[in-house]
Amino acid sequence: MQKMQNDEIKIALQHRSRSARIESRGKMISFACITLIVAVVFAIFAFVAYHGISTFVGTKVSVWNFLTKTAWAPGTTDASGVPKLGALPMIAGSFGVTLLSAVVATPFAVSAAIYMVEISPRVGKRILQPVIDLLVGIPSVVYGFIGLTVVVPFIRRVFGGSGFGILAGTFVLFVMVLPTVTSMTVSALKAVPRRYREASLALGATRWQTIYKVVLRAGMPGILTGIVFGMARAFGEALAVQMVIGNAALMPTSLISPASTLTSVLTAGIGNTVMGSLENNALWSLALILLLMSLAFNLLVRWIGKKGELK
């Protein structure tokens, strides 16, 4: 009898329990999902890189000329037979609207975050936070349509010209990146330990001195991260910018002259080219630049976060 009980216990110990099988199955599903995500990301990078690099393989187009020349006319060549594939106007337009929108949005975002966290958290939670959430949920085509019917005519009346250009794109992107920068700045200020504020006030600092010299400085890494995230969104925005910037593949001479961005040229031309042609590969090269810039923005965010960790 005792031997039979021992054998049953031995058999039970040698077989995996139901909870152990469920845990093992969950680990396998999680690993499969993670593997699929990583594979998809690498496949996207490989696909875009393959077609983007094809522009410079077996052609007279060099990477240097592609990045520095200003003439963009796919399908045509210059006097020496080199295709006119200069991406500098689009690169300059993308960086122009991205940097200007970040410069304009940052003061508004930081001010709103200070009010929501330090001055009036109750009003910020009840009024400002729903407004910010609403701005996040508005489709980009709505922003572009408002910019086309309001911002562009306003710039035309005030500054002259057609109204299309980097300035119009800056105004539209400013509203689009404002919720991102504001939300991340709010999170950064809330993450500052309360003891920092109490110590500053105990040493005789005023409320504003505490905010300016203690809270903002302690939350600066998070604020910079929010700004970089906002710039990443602005750099990759396509439809709204395309509707107000003018879509002229020319080197911008002023803020109110028609220009173009990497995304606007991509969305306008990708459906009008044949897959595998030089014109199509040139657009993939623009997409590769966008992909590399997105990677650079993400690495910058990680670097800022690592350097700004509170010890």
Steps between C-alpha positions, in 0.01 A plus 500: 500500500776739595688410184194577283462842662868571443464399135200732458690790658799427276281496189331827606834668556631385163201648312465873457206662670228689314626838626852415382368412154304826483807698605715326239238562231484868598877533476500341155224732375681806640829393342328438166338846509828671587680307226233601248527867597879498472480317166249752362719794607811349341302411187381860464854632542637245252226567243536878511881482505510262203286723280659820631855385429398384152499866395879507526580153362578487129406863442683828475333629817730528802394528862677836531322648199169360620537672837651829380351579158195725478346391168224241541361387166478119485506370146722779366878536487745787497755580227734224621226236502460485878136471616371807680442347840596762756319450831641804680185717454281234664750438778524873570122534495453209741756630747367854463140425595612252768737734680274805473194313625700368796631849580148646492331213686751462784422825691124436478540136605726577796275784617190281480678219685615734778144625543359147505754362749621788716243780493153352464496119474121487546425732208768330294348158558141611436548739207845496342553124497176429307593773251844344446345156458260645244788650301669160491188335358440744214600342164788660316283564194283730714807697605606524138156614386486768770849613402396516135187705566620718791879511536594526132259791424611677819869478400410613148326812631766588758827409326400478135586225258298186456476424872646154454838423649696404808324759716158350430638152569651626825165630626324173417771280653518724806142406589563135417813454714376716789303216670796263481748743652250618761406150617860387533597822676217449749625147568856630542396767753284254696798264522709761687510389866294711737794529737677719243223757521480480880876544536499803271213666683663421836814683386298814436440477125178639361250288314617621160866458594424142601326433169766668289819393675401163647199337334579593142866409534423166662242423232712623208588151365131411480419836339773450240367151433154646435646759263688231307185286477312802370772562241484136395127530439543827312777354284286206395169684452382481139143596416453817706833645388441403140179703495661829611868499400454535125666174381763681292823299484706819518756620747302725739608862476274631777240382748216604270629350177355164386715208608473127557593235753613142471154373589313732265710395200463135597122508529462705180729287284486143624185421304632648176812286458568145387641260757869436433555812291758762594226749583337249735832407661572869558180527702607194698827682570298786648313244709834360618604848615173527695559161656856587603383830649232320700767264628719799589216664692438179696868460584509864611202441729668196656824694548320791667308262725818318599690819575212653695416214734447621855753331724 
